[in-house]
Amino acid sequence: MRSLDEQRAALRGRQHEVTAALLRGEAPQGFGQVAARHTSRILLGKRADDVADGCPELTELPGWRARFAQYAGSHPAQGCAHTQLSDFTRWLRVAPDLGPPEREWLRVADVHASRKRATIAQIRGRRTILIGLGRQVWRLSLPARPRRHPGGFE
């Protein structure tokens, strides 16, 4: 018979295996497929919410939940929300299907991470200037672009 410490270590190992499999979107050995998929979605959603709570700029990425789930399925959680956002951003930069909305969001993320001082981006339907000053990011909404008239000025 194994000692209590050995039993605890075995249980801890099994719990780690189960959690890791669920976070990868896989059904751990001995679990039903449907229940495991449901639990995986819940855990990935919780992880995404935790990162978005700490880094609200994540929610400005169109389709951010699906993108984050893609990333999280192959990258175990490590560190705090900011570390996970940084890792997600690195992953997204090399994504083969990166489109204009993602590129624009990466510019916004660069301002929030102090890698870039300023950018102009479309946020919630408005052209916005983002300016990073120390740990703060200022947002200035721009007026709609004036329409050009064929004859020049009005």
SULRAFEN-V280758 format. One record per pair of residues at least 6 apart in sequence whose C-alpha atoms are under 7 Angstrom apart, sorted by the first residue. I is the first residue (numbers start at 1). J is the second residue. If there is no record, write none. Layout:
{{I	J} {I	J}}
//
This chain:
{{18	28} {21	27} {21	28} {22	28} {22	36} {22	39} {22	40} {23	40} {23	43} {23	44} {23	73} {24	73} {24	74} {25	37} {25	40} {25	73} {27	33} {27	36} {27	37} {44	69} {48	65} {48	68} {50	81} {51	81} {51	84} {51	85} {52	58} {52	59} {54	81} {54	82} {55	81} {55	82} {58	64} {60	123} {61	102} {61	105} {62	101} {71	88} {77	84} {78	84} {104	121} {107	119} {108	119} {110	116} {111	117} {111	118} {111	132} {112	132} {112	137} {114	132} {117	131} {117	132} {118	130} {118	131} {118	132} {119	129} {119	130} {119	131} {120	127} {120	128} {120	129} {120	130} {121	127} {121	128} {121	129} {122	128} {126	141} {127	141} {127	142} {128	139} {128	140} {128	141} {128	142} {129	139} {129	140} {129	141} {130	137} {130	138} {130	139} {130	140} {131	137} {131	138} {131	139} {132	138}}
//
